[in-house]
Amino acid sequence: MSNKSLFPLLIVMVIFSPLAIDIFLPALPIMATDLGGSMSQVQWSISAFILSMGFGQLVSGPLADRYGRKPVAIVGIVIYGFAAVATSLANTIEWHLIARLVQGFGACAIAVAAFSCVRDRYDAIQSGVMYSYLNGAICCIPALAPILGDVLTVNFGWRSNFEFIGAYAVIGGVLVAAFLKETRPAHTEQHKQLVSFKRYWPIFKHPVFLFNSILVMLAMGIIIAYVSSSPAWLMVELGLSQSAFVFWFSINAAINIAACFLAPQILKRWGPRFTTGVAMLTLIGAGILIVALLGWHHPLAYMMPVMMSSLGFSLLMGTCSGQALAPFGEKAGTASALLGFMQMAGAAVIVFLVQLLPINAAEQLGLLMLCVTPVFLLWMLPSVKKRITLDAA
């Protein structure tokens, strides 16, 4: 299977997760009323999904190394699809959250298989470029899915969003089953135990992996905080309509798309060190801006820093993901799983802890952005800088 024919299938696979996160965002206030829960409880629909995606990585990665990328992807799609149907039928917030937890496990298996395929076929720089392109495809979903979700909710009710997700699982599953060729290298390491701390520890303590995965985790935390809190902040706190929320959300997503397709060009021309540094400075600048605009009760005061952080996120995610996985060609599935665990579960936990603080959503988001500052200061040390970034595979 050529790399050109692999790329469209990878796009189909990576879309599963953001579709399940973004399509129903405009319906969150309606869901809270219909399911008999509070707005904060319904927001856990996002956090629960991402949390289970993170923990599921620890099993999905070793399974992808043992049985191959394609079988794990197909099983994940089946779980994802059945969970979507269960979510559409849920009548209480508790059953809704349980179904979302299960769906997250399915989504994580699909994501691990997709990103393992990238590492199977590309070196460190090429992987970073591919991750950036895939992130660009992923970022199309926040621009388009809320618009679709708004139409579905208005015409067919909020449950139709999850019915649509289930239909996508059927279509995606058929495409993956029919056209995806196995990419797992014959020399891939395999282990009898699926979950083993000893297997993950050498990867975790590797300085290149540790530094880049921490940055990916912090960036994902910013995105989770934004996605989960923006409906409440914009529609409830600022009083925007459902359509106005979709407008602002889509503008940010469009910026994200453009940045994700620009990021590979910056990475190829200037290298991972420069790209990572610019990304960190952009996130820190966004944090300073949102704090400076706290007194302005307007959507722009919230969305301008978010848009700025989207630029940093787009530059950082592909670059740091490729760097983190570069040293582990013989155990790409396991390394990808650990990266996904830190990215998803780690970020979800960080966001949960920050949301416990007695500060509003904008202040929480600013705090998460500024958390990049100590990492940037560490990166500036010459002795550290040489150990934690790679310019080639």
C-alpha positions as a Markdown table, in Angstrom:
| # | Residue | x | y | z |
|---|---|---|---|---|
| 1 | Met | 0.0 | 0.0 | 0.0 |
| 2 | Ser | 1.5 | 3.3 | -1.1 |
| 3 | Asn | 1.8 | 6.3 | 1.3 |
| 4 | Lys | -0.4 | 8.3 | -1.0 |
| 5 | Ser | -3.2 | 5.8 | -0.7 |
| 6 | Leu | -2.7 | 5.4 | 3.0 |
| 7 | Phe | -3.2 | 9.1 | 3.8 |
| 8 | Pro | -7.0 | 9.3 | 2.9 |
| 9 | Leu | -7.7 | 6.3 | 5.1 |
| 10 | Leu | -5.7 | 7.9 | 7.9 |
| 11 | Ile | -7.9 | 10.9 | 7.6 |
| 12 | Val | -11.0 | 8.8 | 7.8 |
| 13 | Met | -9.7 | 7.2 | 11.0 |
| 14 | Val | -8.5 | 10.3 | 12.8 |
| 15 | Ile | -11.9 | 12.0 | 12.2 |
| 16 | Phe | -13.7 | 9.6 | 14.5 |
| 17 | Ser | -12.5 | 11.3 | 17.8 |
| 18 | Pro | -13.1 | 15.0 | 17.0 |
| 19 | Leu | -16.5 | 14.2 | 15.4 |
| 20 | Ala | -17.6 | 12.6 | 18.7 |
| 21 | Ile | -16.5 | 15.7 | 20.6 |
| 22 | Asp | -17.6 | 18.6 | 18.4 |
| 23 | Ile | -20.8 | 17.7 | 16.7 |
| 24 | Phe | -23.1 | 18.0 | 19.7 |
| 25 | Leu | -21.6 | 21.1 | 21.3 |
| 26 | Pro | -24.4 | 23.5 | 20.2 |
| 27 | Ala | -26.9 | 21.1 | 21.8 |
| 28 | Leu | -25.3 | 21.0 | 25.3 |
| 29 | Pro | -27.8 | 23.3 | 27.0 |
| 30 | Ile | -30.7 | 21.3 | 25.5 |
| 31 | Met | -29.1 | 18.0 | 26.5 |
| 32 | Ala | -28.7 | 19.3 | 30.1 |
| 33 | Thr | -32.5 | 20.0 | 30.3 |
| 34 | Asp | -33.5 | 16.8 | 28.6 |
| 35 | Leu | -31.3 | 14.5 | 30.5 |
| 36 | Gly | -32.1 | 16.1 | 33.9 |
| 37 | Gly | -28.5 | 17.2 | 34.6 |
| 38 | Ser | -26.7 | 20.4 | 35.1 |
| 39 | Met | -24.5 | 22.2 | 32.5 |
| 40 | Ser | -21.4 | 21.1 | 34.3 |
| 41 | Gln | -22.5 | 17.5 | 34.3 |
| 42 | Val | -23.3 | 17.5 | 30.6 |
| 43 | Gln | -19.8 | 19.0 | 30.0 |
| 44 | Trp | -18.4 | 15.8 | 31.4 |
| 45 | Ser | -19.7 | 14.1 | 28.2 |
| 46 | Ile | -16.5 | 15.5 | 26.7 |
| 47 | Ser | -14.2 | 14.9 | 29.6 |
| 48 | Ala | -15.4 | 11.3 | 30.1 |
| 49 | Phe | -14.8 | 10.5 | 26.4 |
| 50 | Ile | -11.3 | 12.0 | 26.4 |
| 51 | Leu | -10.4 | 10.4 | 29.7 |
| 52 | Ser | -11.4 | 6.9 | 28.5 |
| 53 | Met | -9.5 | 7.6 | 25.3 |
| 54 | Gly | -6.4 | 8.2 | 27.4 |
| 55 | Phe | -6.6 | 5.1 | 29.6 |
| 56 | Gly | -7.6 | 2.9 | 26.6 |
| 57 | Gln | -4.3 | 3.8 | 24.9 |
| 58 | Leu | -2.4 | 1.7 | 27.4 |
| 59 | Val | -4.2 | -1.5 | 26.1 |
| 60 | Ser | -4.7 | -0.4 | 22.5 |
| 61 | Gly | -1.0 | 0.2 | 21.9 |
| 62 | Pro | 0.3 | -3.2 | 22.9 |
| 63 | Leu | -2.6 | -4.8 | 21.1 |
| 64 | Ala | -1.7 | -2.9 | 17.9 |
| 65 | Asp | 1.9 | -4.1 | 18.3 |
| 66 | Arg | 0.8 | -7.7 | 18.9 |
| 67 | Tyr | -2.1 | -8.2 | 16.5 |
| 68 | Gly | -1.5 | -5.4 | 14.0 |
| 69 | Arg | -3.0 | -1.9 | 13.2 |
| 70 | Lys | -5.9 | -3.0 | 11.1 |
| 71 | Pro | -7.6 | -5.5 | 13.5 |
| 72 | Val | -7.3 | -3.0 | 16.4 |
| 73 | Ala | -8.8 | -0.3 | 14.2 |
| 74 | Ile | -11.8 | -2.4 | 13.1 |
| 75 | Val | -12.6 | -3.5 | 16.7 |
| 76 | Gly | -12.4 | 0.1 | 17.8 |
| 77 | Ile | -14.8 | 1.2 | 15.1 |
| 78 | Val | -17.3 | -1.5 | 16.2 |
| 79 | Ile | -17.1 | -0.4 | 19.8 |
| 80 | Tyr | -17.4 | 3.2 | 18.8 |
| 81 | Gly | -20.5 | 2.6 | 16.6 |
| 82 | Phe | -22.4 | 0.6 | 19.2 |
| 83 | Ala | -21.6 | 3.2 | 21.9 |
| 84 | Ala | -22.9 | 5.9 | 19.6 |
| 85 | Val | -26.2 | 4.1 | 19.3 |
| 86 | Ala | -26.4 | 3.6 | 23.1 |
| 87 | Thr | -25.7 | 7.3 | 23.6 |
| 88 | Ser | -28.5 | 8.3 | 21.3 |
| 89 | Leu | -30.9 | 6.1 | 23.3 |
| 90 | Ala | -29.8 | 7.3 | 26.8 |
| 91 | Asn | -32.5 | 8.9 | 29.0 |
| 92 | Thr | -30.4 | 9.9 | 32.0 |
| 93 | Ile | -27.1 | 11.7 | 32.4 |
| 94 | Glu | -25.6 | 8.7 | 34.1 |
| 95 | Trp | -26.3 | 6.3 | 31.2 |
| 96 | His | -25.2 | 9.0 | 28.7 |
| 97 | Leu | -21.8 | 9.3 | 30.5 |
| 98 | Ile | -21.3 | 5.5 | 30.6 |
| 99 | Ala | -22.0 | 5.2 | 26.9 |
| 100 | Arg | -19.5 | 8.0 | 26.3 |
| 101 | Leu | -16.9 | 6.3 | 28.4 |
| 102 | Val | -17.3 | 3.2 | 26.3 |
| 103 | Gln | -17.2 | 5.2 | 23.1 |
| 104 | Gly | -13.9 | 6.8 | 24.2 |
| 105 | Phe | -12.3 | 3.3 | 24.4 |
| 106 | Gly | -13.3 | 2.6 | 20.8 |
| 107 | Ala | -12.0 | 5.9 | 19.6 |
| 108 | Cys | -8.7 | 5.4 | 21.3 |
| 109 | Ala | -8.1 | 2.1 | 19.5 |
| 110 | Ile | -8.8 | 3.8 | 16.1 |
| 111 | Ala | -6.4 | 6.7 | 16.9 |
| 112 | Val | -3.6 | 4.4 | 18.1 |
| 113 | Ala | -3.9 | 2.3 | 15.0 |
| 114 | Ala | -3.8 | 5.4 | 12.8 |
| 115 | Phe | -0.8 | 7.1 | 14.4 |
| 116 | Ser | 1.1 | 3.8 | 14.6 |
| 117 | Cys | 0.6 | 3.6 | 10.8 |
| 118 | Val | 2.3 | 7.0 | 10.5 |
| 119 | Arg | 5.3 | 5.9 | 12.5 |
| 120 | Asp | 5.5 | 2.7 | 10.6 |
| 121 | Arg | 5.9 | 4.5 | 7.3 |
| 122 | Tyr | 7.7 | 7.8 | 8.0 |
| 123 | Asp | 10.8 | 9.0 | 9.8 |
| 124 | Ala | 10.9 | 11.7 | 12.5 |
| 125 | Ile | 10.6 | 14.8 | 10.2 |
| 126 | Gln | 8.2 | 13.1 | 7.8 |
| 127 | Ser | 6.1 | 11.9 | 10.8 |
| 128 | Gly | 5.9 | 15.5 | 12.1 |
| 129 | Val | 4.7 | 16.7 | 8.7 |
| 130 | Met | 2.1 | 13.9 | 8.5 |
| 131 | Tyr | 0.9 | 14.6 | 12.0 |
| 132 | Ser | 0.5 | 18.2 | 11.1 |
| 133 | Tyr | -1.5 | 17.4 | 8.0 |
| 134 | Leu | -3.7 | 15.0 | 10.0 |
| 135 | Asn | -4.2 | 17.6 | 12.6 |
| 136 | Gly | -5.3 | 19.9 | 9.8 |
| 137 | Ala | -7.9 | 17.3 | 8.8 |
| 138 | Ile | -8.9 | 16.9 | 12.5 |
| 139 | Cys | -9.2 | 20.7 | 12.8 |
| 140 | Cys | -11.7 | 20.8 | 9.9 |
| 141 | Ile | -14.2 | 19.0 | 12.2 |
| 142 | Pro | -14.5 | 21.8 | 14.8 |
| 143 | Ala | -15.3 | 24.1 | 11.9 |
| 144 | Leu | -17.9 | 21.9 | 10.2 |
| 145 | Ala | -19.3 | 19.5 | 12.9 |
| 146 | Pro | -21.0 | 22.2 | 15.1 |
| 147 | Ile | -22.7 | 23.6 | 12.0 |
| 148 | Leu | -24.0 | 20.1 | 11.1 |
| 149 | Gly | -24.9 | 19.5 | 14.8 |
| 150 | Asp | -26.8 | 22.8 | 14.9 |
| 151 | Val | -28.9 | 21.8 | 11.8 |
| 152 | Leu | -29.4 | 18.2 | 13.2 |
| 153 | Thr | -30.5 | 19.5 | 16.6 |
| 154 | Val | -32.9 | 22.1 | 15.3 |
| 155 | Asn | -34.6 | 19.7 | 12.8 |
| 156 | Phe | -34.3 | 16.3 | 14.4 |
| 157 | Gly | -33.3 | 16.8 | 18.1 |
| 158 | Trp | -30.0 | 16.4 | 19.9 |
| 159 | Arg | -30.1 | 12.6 | 19.7 |
| 160 | Ser | -29.7 | 12.8 | 15.9 |
| 161 | Asn | -26.1 | 13.9 | 16.4 |
| 162 | Phe | -25.2 | 10.6 | 17.9 |
| 163 | Glu | -27.1 | 8.7 | 15.3 |
| 164 | Phe | -25.0 | 10.5 | 12.7 |
| 165 | Ile | -21.9 | 9.4 | 14.5 |
| 166 | Gly | -23.1 | 5.8 | 14.4 |
| 167 | Ala | -23.7 | 6.1 | 10.7 |
| 168 | Tyr | -20.2 | 7.5 | 10.2 |
| 169 | Ala | -18.8 | 4.4 | 12.1 |
| 170 | Val | -20.6 | 2.1 | 9.6 |
| 171 | Ile | -19.1 | 4.0 | 6.6 |
| 172 | Gly | -15.7 | 4.3 | 8.1 |
| 173 | Gly | -15.6 | 0.7 | 9.2 |
| 174 | Val | -16.4 | -0.5 | 5.7 |
| 175 | Leu | -13.6 | 1.7 | 4.2 |
| 176 | Val | -11.0 | 0.6 | 6.7 |
| 177 | Ala | -11.9 | -3.1 | 6.4 |
| 178 | Ala | -11.8 | -3.0 | 2.6 |
| 179 | Phe | -8.8 | -0.8 | 1.9 |
| 180 | Leu | -6.4 | -0.5 | 4.9 |
| 181 | Lys | -3.3 | -2.7 | 4.5 |
| 182 | Glu | -1.4 | -3.8 | 7.5 |
| 183 | Thr | 1.7 | -1.6 | 8.2 |
| 184 | Arg | 3.1 | -3.2 | 11.3 |
| 185 | Pro | 6.8 | -4.0 | 10.8 |
| 186 | Ala | 7.8 | -7.7 | 11.2 |
| 187 | His | 10.4 | -6.7 | 13.9 |
| 188 | Thr | 7.9 | -4.9 | 16.1 |
| 189 | Glu | 8.4 | -5.8 | 19.8 |
| 190 | Gln | 5.6 | -7.8 | 21.3 |
| 191 | His | 4.8 | -8.6 | 24.9 |
| 192 | Lys | 2.8 | -11.3 | 26.7 |
| 193 | Gln | 1.4 | -8.8 | 29.2 |
| 194 | Leu | -0.8 | -6.1 | 27.7 |
| 195 | Val | -0.3 | -3.6 | 30.5 |
| 196 | Ser | 3.2 | -3.6 | 31.9 |
| 197 | Phe | 4.8 | -0.6 | 33.7 |
| 198 | Lys | 8.2 | -2.1 | 32.8 |
| 199 | Arg | 7.5 | -1.8 | 29.1 |
| 200 | Tyr | 6.4 | 1.8 | 29.3 |
| 201 | Trp | 9.0 | 3.1 | 31.7 |
| 202 | Pro | 12.0 | 3.1 | 29.3 |
| 203 | Ile | 9.9 | 5.1 | 26.8 |
| 204 | Phe | 8.6 | 7.5 | 29.5 |
| 205 | Lys | 12.0 | 8.4 | 30.9 |
| 206 | His | 13.6 | 9.0 | 27.5 |
| 207 | Pro | 14.3 | 12.8 | 27.5 |
| 208 | Val | 13.1 | 13.4 | 24.0 |
| 209 | Phe | 9.8 | 11.6 | 24.7 |
| 210 | Leu | 9.2 | 13.1 | 28.1 |
| 211 | Phe | 9.7 | 16.7 | 27.1 |
| 212 | Asn | 7.7 | 16.5 | 23.9 |
| 213 | Ser | 4.9 | 14.5 | 25.5 |
| 214 | Ile | 4.5 | 17.0 | 28.3 |
| 215 | Leu | 4.1 | 19.8 | 25.8 |
| 216 | Val | 1.5 | 17.8 | 23.9 |
| 217 | Met | -0.3 | 17.1 | 27.2 |
| 218 | Leu | -0.4 | 20.8 | 28.1 |
| 219 | Ala | -1.5 | 21.8 | 24.6 |
| 220 | Met | -4.3 | 19.2 | 24.7 |
| 221 | Gly | -5.3 | 20.5 | 28.1 |
| 222 | Ile | -5.8 | 24.0 | 26.7 |
| 223 | Ile | -8.0 | 22.5 | 23.9 |
| 224 | Ile | -10.1 | 20.4 | 26.3 |
| 225 | Ala | -10.7 | 23.4 | 28.6 |
| 226 | Tyr | -11.7 | 25.5 | 25.6 |
| 227 | Val | -14.0 | 22.9 | 24.0 |
| 228 | Ser | -15.7 | 21.9 | 27.3 |
| 229 | Ser | -16.2 | 25.4 | 28.7 |
| 230 | Ser | -16.9 | 27.5 | 25.6 |
| 231 | Pro | -20.6 | 26.5 | 25.3 |
| 232 | Ala | -21.2 | 27.5 | 28.9 |
| 233 | Trp | -19.1 | 30.6 | 28.7 |
| 234 | Leu | -20.3 | 31.9 | 25.4 |
| 235 | Met | -24.0 | 30.8 | 25.4 |
| 236 | Val | -24.8 | 30.9 | 29.2 |
| 237 | Glu | -22.3 | 33.5 | 30.6 |
| 238 | Leu | -22.3 | 35.9 | 27.6 |
| 239 | Gly | -25.8 | 35.1 | 26.4 |
| 240 | Leu | -24.9 | 34.2 | 22.8 |
| 241 | Ser | -27.4 | 32.3 | 20.7 |
| 242 | Gln | -26.7 | 28.8 | 19.4 |
| 243 | Ser | -26.0 | 30.1 | 15.9 |
| 244 | Ala | -23.6 | 32.8 | 17.3 |
| 245 | Phe | -21.7 | 30.2 | 19.3 |
| 246 | Val | -21.3 | 28.1 | 16.1 |
| 247 | Phe | -20.0 | 31.3 | 14.3 |
| 248 | Trp | -17.3 | 32.0 | 16.8 |
| 249 | Phe | -16.4 | 28.3 | 17.2 |
| 250 | Ser | -16.1 | 27.9 | 13.4 |
| 251 | Ile | -13.9 | 31.0 | 13.0 |
| 252 | Asn | -11.4 | 29.6 | 15.5 |
| 253 | Ala | -11.5 | 26.2 | 13.7 |
| 254 | Ala | -10.8 | 27.8 | 10.4 |
| 255 | Ile | -7.7 | 29.5 | 11.8 |
| 256 | Asn | -6.7 | 26.1 | 13.2 |
| 257 | Ile | -7.1 | 24.5 | 9.8 |
| 258 | Ala | -4.9 | 27.1 | 8.1 |
| 259 | Ala | -2.3 | 26.9 | 10.9 |
| 260 | Cys | -2.2 | 23.1 | 10.7 |
| 261 | Phe | -1.5 | 23.2 | 7.0 |
| 262 | Leu | 1.1 | 25.9 | 7.4 |
| 263 | Ala | 2.9 | 24.1 | 10.2 |
| 264 | Pro | 4.5 | 21.4 | 8.0 |
| 265 | Gln | 6.0 | 24.0 | 5.8 |
| 266 | Ile | 7.5 | 25.8 | 8.9 |
| 267 | Leu | 8.7 | 22.4 | 10.2 |
| 268 | Lys | 10.4 | 21.4 | 7.0 |
| 269 | Arg | 12.0 | 24.8 | 6.5 |
| 270 | Trp | 13.1 | 25.7 | 10.0 |
| 271 | Gly | 13.2 | 22.3 | 11.8 |
| 272 | Pro | 11.6 | 21.1 | 15.0 |
| 273 | Arg | 13.6 | 23.2 | 17.5 |
| 274 | Phe | 12.5 | 26.5 | 15.9 |
| 275 | Thr | 8.9 | 25.3 | 15.4 |
| 276 | Thr | 8.6 | 24.1 | 19.0 |
| 277 | Gly | 10.0 | 27.4 | 20.4 |
| 278 | Val | 7.6 | 29.6 | 18.4 |
| 279 | Ala | 4.7 | 27.3 | 19.4 |
| 280 | Met | 5.5 | 27.7 | 23.1 |
| 281 | Leu | 5.9 | 31.5 | 22.9 |
| 282 | Thr | 2.6 | 31.7 | 21.1 |
| 283 | Leu | 0.8 | 29.8 | 23.8 |
| 284 | Ile | 2.4 | 31.9 | 26.5 |
| 285 | Gly | 1.4 | 35.1 | 24.7 |
| 286 | Ala | -2.2 | 33.8 | 24.5 |
| 287 | Gly | -2.2 | 33.3 | 28.2 |
| 288 | Ile | -0.9 | 36.8 | 28.9 |
| 289 | Leu | -3.6 | 38.2 | 26.5 |
| 290 | Ile | -6.5 | 36.4 | 28.0 |
| 291 | Val | -5.5 | 37.6 | 31.5 |
| 292 | Ala | -5.1 | 41.2 | 30.2 |
| 293 | Leu | -8.7 | 41.1 | 28.7 |
| 294 | Leu | -10.5 | 39.6 | 31.7 |
| 295 | Gly | -12.3 | 42.9 | 32.4 |
| 296 | Trp | -13.8 | 43.0 | 28.9 |
| 297 | His | -17.1 | 41.1 | 28.9 |
| 298 | His | -17.2 | 40.4 | 25.2 |
| 299 | Pro | -16.8 | 37.2 | 23.0 |
| 300 | Leu | -13.6 | 38.7 | 21.5 |
| 301 | Ala | -11.9 | 38.9 | 24.9 |
| 302 | Tyr | -12.3 | 35.1 | 25.1 |
| 303 | Met | -11.9 | 34.2 | 21.5 |
| 304 | Met | -8.9 | 36.3 | 20.5 |
| 305 | Pro | -6.6 | 34.5 | 23.0 |
| 306 | Val | -8.1 | 31.2 | 22.0 |
| 307 | Met | -7.4 | 31.9 | 18.3 |
| 308 | Met | -3.8 | 32.8 | 19.2 |
| 309 | Ser | -3.4 | 29.6 | 21.2 |
| 310 | Ser | -4.8 | 27.6 | 18.2 |
| 311 | Leu | -1.8 | 28.8 | 16.2 |
| 312 | Gly | 0.6 | 27.6 | 18.9 |
| 313 | Phe | -1.3 | 24.3 | 19.3 |
| 314 | Ser | -1.2 | 23.7 | 15.5 |
| 315 | Leu | 2.6 | 24.3 | 15.4 |
| 316 | Leu | 3.3 | 22.2 | 18.5 |
| 317 | Met | 1.1 | 19.1 | 18.1 |
| 318 | Gly | 2.5 | 17.6 | 14.9 |
| 319 | Thr | 6.1 | 18.6 | 15.6 |
| 320 | Cys | 6.2 | 17.3 | 19.2 |
| 321 | Ser | 4.2 | 14.1 | 18.4 |
| 322 | Gly | 6.7 | 13.2 | 15.7 |
| 323 | Gln | 9.7 | 14.0 | 17.9 |
| 324 | Ala | 8.3 | 12.0 | 20.8 |
| 325 | Leu | 7.8 | 8.9 | 18.8 |
| 326 | Ala | 11.0 | 9.2 | 16.7 |
| 327 | Pro | 13.3 | 7.0 | 18.9 |
| 328 | Phe | 10.9 | 4.1 | 19.1 |
| 329 | Gly | 10.5 | 2.5 | 15.6 |
| 330 | Glu | 10.5 | -1.1 | 17.0 |
| 331 | Lys | 7.7 | -0.4 | 19.5 |
| 332 | Ala | 5.7 | 2.4 | 17.7 |
| 333 | Gly | 2.4 | 1.1 | 19.0 |
| 334 | Thr | 3.4 | 1.1 | 22.6 |
| 335 | Ala | 5.1 | 4.5 | 22.4 |
| 336 | Ser | 2.1 | 5.9 | 20.5 |
| 337 | Ala | -0.2 | 4.5 | 23.3 |
| 338 | Leu | 1.9 | 6.1 | 26.1 |
| 339 | Leu | 1.9 | 9.4 | 24.2 |
| 340 | Gly | -1.9 | 9.2 | 23.7 |
| 341 | Phe | -2.4 | 8.3 | 27.4 |
| 342 | Met | -0.4 | 11.4 | 28.5 |
| 343 | Gln | -2.1 | 13.6 | 25.9 |
| 344 | Met | -5.7 | 12.5 | 26.7 |
| 345 | Ala | -5.9 | 11.2 | 30.2 |
| 346 | Gly | -3.1 | 13.5 | 31.5 |
| 347 | Ala | -4.7 | 16.5 | 30.0 |
| 348 | Ala | -8.2 | 15.5 | 31.2 |
| 349 | Val | -6.9 | 15.2 | 34.8 |
| 350 | Ile | -5.1 | 18.6 | 34.6 |
| 351 | Val | -8.3 | 20.3 | 33.3 |
| 352 | Phe | -10.4 | 18.7 | 36.0 |
| 353 | Leu | -8.0 | 19.9 | 38.7 |
| 354 | Val | -7.9 | 23.4 | 37.3 |
| 355 | Gln | -11.7 | 23.5 | 37.0 |
| 356 | Leu | -11.9 | 22.8 | 40.8 |
| 357 | Leu | -10.2 | 26.2 | 41.4 |
| 358 | Pro | -12.5 | 29.1 | 42.4 |
| 359 | Ile | -11.9 | 31.0 | 39.2 |
| 360 | Asn | -14.0 | 31.4 | 36.1 |
| 361 | Ala | -13.6 | 29.6 | 32.7 |
| 362 | Ala | -11.5 | 32.4 | 31.1 |
| 363 | Glu | -9.1 | 32.5 | 34.1 |
| 364 | Gln | -8.8 | 28.7 | 34.0 |
| 365 | Leu | -7.9 | 28.8 | 30.3 |
| 366 | Gly | -5.3 | 31.5 | 30.9 |
| 367 | Leu | -3.7 | 29.5 | 33.7 |
| 368 | Leu | -3.4 | 26.5 | 31.5 |
| 369 | Met | -1.8 | 28.6 | 28.7 |
| 370 | Leu | 0.7 | 30.0 | 31.2 |
| 371 | Cys | 1.7 | 26.5 | 32.4 |
| 372 | Val | 3.8 | 26.3 | 29.3 |
| 373 | Thr | 6.1 | 29.0 | 30.7 |
| 374 | Pro | 8.3 | 26.8 | 33.0 |
| 375 | Val | 8.6 | 24.2 | 30.2 |
| 376 | Phe | 9.8 | 27.0 | 27.8 |
| 377 | Leu | 12.4 | 28.2 | 30.4 |
| 378 | Leu | 13.7 | 24.7 | 30.8 |
| 379 | Trp | 13.9 | 24.3 | 27.0 |
| 380 | Met | 16.0 | 27.5 | 26.8 |
| 381 | Leu | 18.8 | 25.9 | 28.8 |
| 382 | Pro | 21.5 | 24.9 | 26.1 |
| 383 | Ser | 22.4 | 21.7 | 27.9 |
| 384 | Val | 18.8 | 20.6 | 28.0 |
| 385 | Lys | 17.9 | 21.8 | 24.6 |
| 386 | Lys | 20.3 | 19.4 | 22.9 |
| 387 | Arg | 18.9 | 16.4 | 24.7 |
| 388 | Ile | 15.2 | 16.9 | 24.2 |
| 389 | Thr | 14.8 | 17.7 | 20.5 |
| 390 | Leu | 15.9 | 15.9 | 17.3 |
| 391 | Asp | 16.5 | 17.4 | 13.9 |
| 392 | Ala | 16.4 | 14.0 | 12.2 |
| 393 | Ala | 15.3 | 10.5 | 12.8 |
